[in-house]
Amino acid sequence: MDFIMQPWPWWLSGILVGLTVPMLYFLAGQGFGISTSLQQVGAMCSPNSKLPYLRDFNRRKGLWTLVFAIGIVIGGFIANNFLSAEPVEFLPESFASVGGVVRLLLGGILVGFGTRYAGGCTSGHSITGIANLNWPSLVATIFFFVGGLGVTWGLGSLIFGGF
């Protein structure tokens, strides 16, 4: 039980995430990715939308993405609260203010927009897309890293005064 209560090695976690891709293909006939669940929620909340992006989305076929995303959240909650020697706080104190909420909201909007604009999320492009030898996924993954480094080491410290 001690092994489960400690952080797992990066290589073991990477193997398990990597095995998720073929498991989803073999068991569900689906590719690994999370961002389509946002489209699923939007399509469910506005079934009579005039936007083809929401109106034409196959809600029944896409429901698995929402279940998958909810499973990730529940799994993270269980792992953090019941299978961890030192649970991590849900939200750091630096975000428990109006400025923190604004940063989270702005970040969420930018990530959500960028995810759909890029045609998928980091997991979809970096894990499934590259595994399928899609060159646009390789380009997207390179720029995910470039953007992350740029914010972490440059723009982020200018806007937020360091992390």
Secondary structure, DSSP 8 states (H G I E B T S, - for coil): -HHHHS---HHHHHHHHHHHHHHHHHHHS----STHHHHHHHHHH-TT-S-HHHHTS-HHHHHHHHHHHHHHHHHHHHHHHHS-SS---SS-GGGSSHHHHHHHHHHHHHHHHHHHHTTS-HHIIIIIIHHTT-HHHHHHHHHHHHHHHHIIIIIHHHHHS--
